[in-house]
Amino acid sequence: MNYLPSHALPDSGTFESCRCYECGRRMTKAKKVHRGQKYCETCYARVFKRMLCAACGNFARLHRFDPQAICRSCELQRPCVRCHRSGLKVGKLTAEGPACVSCAHYFRTAEPCERCSKPSTRLVRTPTNGSVLRCCPACISQVTTSCCSACRRPRVIVTTEGPPLCKRCFSLGEVPCPICSSMMPAGRVKSCDSCSWEASFEMRLVQLQADVSDLRVQTSLAGFAAWLKARRGAQYAALNIQRYVPFLDELHSRWADLPNYSELLSHVTAEGLRRVRLVVQWLEETGQIQIDPVARERSSEMRRIAHSLGVFPEGAGQAALHAYHRLLQSRHNDGKMKLRSMRLALSSAVRLQYIADEGGQKLPNQRDLLKLLRTRPGLWASLFGFVSFLNHRYSRGMDPWVDPAWRLKATRALRESKLLQLYAEAGAGEVFERRWISAALSCFHELGRVGVNSFNYRPDNQDAQPGFIVTYQNQEYWVPVASVS
């Protein structure tokens, strides 16, 4: 090898130079790299001599001053210095030993990606827009691959017109699934979508059963998983089965036998059971429990009442609400009020107290009552009892009898405001049309609150005005469209 003189080697240019570890001369390429140190051709011939390898016993050129030196073949057969696995392809020889292909990048210096500028140790030269850039794996994936419209896999797209297709989907189209023989996009290769989710479901179920030691939980999990897959499909079951394992585990660890619904409700609450409603449905359909809708409704109402009582900190507002709650509770105990009516009355009282003072330190007055009714005129009936209670207990001097004409005017203003808001949106589609028709029926025909799914409608023009014929409670009404294009 002919070396260039040191002054002829540029510090920066089309190639990089390095220095020999032994003699210090600059070179364009090292003849030998040993323990991370580079040697030129001259020093290689002087330092590395033909000797017996201590590992395999064969002759090889070894470092004469390194008593632990072994031949290159034996060096490559050593375990990876990072993951300690053997038999893997070597990606880099480090000073400590070989690193496998998967671990080699951990021994490189992080450099910025030439496309996104993020530092990475896994830069690869990639053709991009007519140039070659050193890109990180994320940029490589964005540049070279895209989602195939047929197999829905990240693949190299080969089509230039029409929907993006990978090579297999473009050339082969659909092929039989190797498992179920149904036709599938060729890009899926191993299995169709159904078989893939079936295998994923089975694998996750086995893993979840292995994670629990109680045989009863394993049996319940297997029964519920089969029911869930039959009801919602293998994909939903595979993605969501793990959500229900803690509840099944608690169900069997807390009780030797399954409890009745009332006992389960008192421990978990109705809100907790709603979060695992599919397990509850499975228990009901298999006859393991019997749901009591009355007990469930009572539990929900009690939870909402408790939430209303905890809205405000200690103060005049909280004391008034608790006193009003005791009055309502006594009426409920005497059979004069339903639990739902008590919850609605208490909820309206909380709204009025919040309007008066968000901190709950001041009691409401007549001005606060009218302010609330301007935005929520329908709460007048449920507020009557709380206003009377405040007058009797705290001498607030409020008038619970609000002029019906004033309430009607506030109701109309509220309906018109909602209609104008929808008109300003100028939306399109069935969802917007149903919202518009619901508001228009309340505003134009004074039908009160109309649910968006409680009517049928069809387009109909009257006097060149586009609109809808709406059928609601066996009656037909006409409303105009939100805007004319």
C-alpha positions, 0 to 999 in steps of 0.5 A, spaced: 500 500 500 502 506 498 501 512 503 500 519 501 505 524 505 501 527 511 501 534 507 497 531 501 491 528 506 486 533 507 483 534 514 476 534 510 474 532 503 471 526 499 474 521 504 476 521 512 483 520 514 485 516 520 491 515 524 495 509 526 495 507 533 502 504 533 506 509 529 501 515 528 501 516 521 495 518 517 492 513 513 485 513 508 484 506 511 486 501 516 489 495 515 487 492 521 482 494 527 484 490 534 480 492 540 478 498 537 485 500 535 487 502 528 493 499 525 497 501 518 499 496 513 507 497 516 505 496 523 500 490 522 506 486 519 511 488 524 506 487 530 501 481 528 505 475 527 503 468 525 502 464 532 497 459 535 490 461 537 489 460 544 482 458 543 482 453 537 489 451 536 490 454 529 495 458 526 493 466 525 496 472 525 495 475 532 498 481 536 504 479 539 504 483 545 497 481 547 497 475 551 489 474 550 489 475 543 485 470 539 483 469 531 478 472 528 474 466 527 474 465 534 473 472 536 466 472 532 464 466 535 464 469 542 457 472 545 454 479 544 457 483 549 451 487 550 445 481 550 450 475 551 447 471 546 451 466 542 450 464 534 448 471 532 450 475 526 456 480 528 454 487 527 460 490 530 467 488 533 468 493 539 474 493 544 470 489 549 468 484 544 463 482 538 456 486 538 450 482 534 447 486 529 441 488 533 446 491 539 451 494 534 448 501 534 448 502 541 456 502 540 455 508 535 455 515 536 448 519 535 448 523 529 443 528 527 438 525 521 439 529 515 431 529 514 428 530 521 435 532 524 433 528 530 439 524 533 440 517 532 445 511 532 441 507 526 442 512 520 441 509 513 443 512 507 436 512 503 434 515 496 430 521 497 427 525 492 433 524 487 438 525 493 441 520 498 440 522 505 442 518 512 435 517 515 433 514 522 428 508 522 422 513 522 424 517 516 426 511 512 419 508 514 415 514 511 420 515 505 420 508 503 413 505 505 406 507 506 399 503 507 397 498 502 389 499 501 388 492 500 392 488 505 393 495 510 400 493 511 406 498 511 409 496 504 413 499 499 408 501 494 409 500 487 402 503 483 403 509 480 395 510 479 389 509 483 389 506 490 396 505 493 398 497 492 404 493 495 407 489 490 404 482 492 397 485 492 398 489 485 401 482 482 397 477 485 390 480 487 387 476 492 389 469 494 386 463 499 388 464 506 392 458 508 388 457 514 381 458 512 381 458 505 377 464 504 380 469 499 384 475 502 389 480 499 396 477 497 399 482 502 397 479 508 401 473 506 400 468 512 393 469 514 386 473 513 384 478 518 379 474 521 384 468 522 389 473 525 385 476 530 383 469 532 390 467 533 391 473 537 385 472 541 387 465 543 394 467 545 392 473 549 387 469 553 392 463 554 397 469 557 391 472 561 390 465 564 397 464 566 397 470 569 392 468 574 393 462 579 386 461 582 382 456 578 376 459 578 378 465 575 381 461 570 374 458 568 370 464 569 375 468 564 375 462 559 367 462 559 367 470 559 372 470 553 368 465 549 361 469 550 365 475 548 368 473 542 361 470 540 358 477 541 363 482 539 367 478 535 375 476 535 378 483 534 374 486 540 375 480 545 382 480 543 383 488 544 379 488 551 379 482 554 384 484 559 380 490 562 375 485 565 380 480 569 381 485 575 373 484 576 373 477 575 379 476 580 376 480 585 369 477 584 372 470 586 377 472 591 372 476 595 367 471 595 367 464 596 360 463 592 358 468 587 354 474 591 347 476 589 346 482 585 344 487 591 350 485 595 355 486 589 351 492 588 353 495 595 360 493 594 362 495 587 356 501 586 352 501 580 357 506 576 362 500 577 358 495 574 357 500 568 364 499 567 364 492 567 357 491 564 359 486 559 361 481 565 354 483 568 351 481 562 354 474 561 353 473 568 346 474 567 345 470 561 348 464 564 344 465 570 349 466 575 346 472 578 339 476 577 339 483 576 335 487 580 333 494 576 330 497 582 336 496 586 340 499 581 336 505 580 336 506 587 344 506 587 345 510 582 340 516 585 344 515 591 351 516 588 348 522 584 345 525 591 352 524 595 355 528 589 351 534 589 352 534 597 359 534 596 360 540 591 361 546 596 366 546 601 364 548 608 360 554 609 353 557 609 351 553 602 353 547 604 349 547 611 343 549 607 344 544 602 345 538 607 339 541 611 334 541 605 337 534 604 334 532 611 328 535 609 327 531 603 329 525 606 324 525 611 319 526 606 322 520 602 321 516 608 314 518 609 313 515 602 311 523 599 317 523 595 320 519 590 328 518 590 328 521 583 324 527 585 329 528 591 335 527 587 332 532 581 330 537 587 337 537 590 340 538 583 336 544 582 338 547 589 345 546 587 345 550 581 342 555 584 347 555 590 352 555 584 349 561 581 349 565 588 356 563 590 361 558 586 364 558 593 358 556 597 359 562 602 353 566 600 346 564 600 342 565 593 337 571 593 331 573 588 336 576 583 340 569 583 333 565 582 331 570 576 338 569 573 338 562 573 331 561 570 333 566 564 338 560 562 334 554 565 326 556 565 324 549 566 327 548 573 322 553 576 318 547 579 324 543 582 326 550 585 320 551 588 321 547 594 328 550 595 326 557 595 320 556 600 325 552 604 330 558 604 325 563 606 322 559 612 329 557 615 333 563 613 328 568 612 331 570 605 324 573 603 324 570 596 318 570 591 318 562 588 312 564 584 315 567 578 310 570 573 308 565 567 309 570 562 316 572 564 318 564 564 314 563 557 318 569 554 325 566 557 323 559 554 322 562 547 328 567 548 332 560 549 329 556 544 331 562 539 338 563 541 339 555 540 336 556 533 340 562 531 346 558 533 345 552 529 343 557 523 350 560 524 353 553 524 350 552 517 352 544 517 350 539 513 348 531 514 343 527 517 346 529 524 346 536 523 339 536 520 336 532 526 339 537 531 336 543 527 329 539 526 329 538 534 330 545 535 325 548 530 320 544 533 321 547 539 321 554 537 316 554 531 311 549 534 312 550 541 313 542 542 318 542 548 324 538 548 324 533 542 329 528 542 333 528 536 331 520 534 324 521 536 321 523 529 322 521 522 323 526 516 323 527 509 325 533 504 319 537 502 318 544 499 312 549 500 312 555 496 319 554 493 321 554 500 325 548 502 324 544 508 322 538 511 316 534 513 317 531 520 312 526 523 313 526 531 308 523 535 303 521 529 303 528 527 306 532 521 309 538 522 313 542 517 320 546 518 324 550 514 332 548 512 337 551 516 340 555 510 339 555 502 345 554 498 
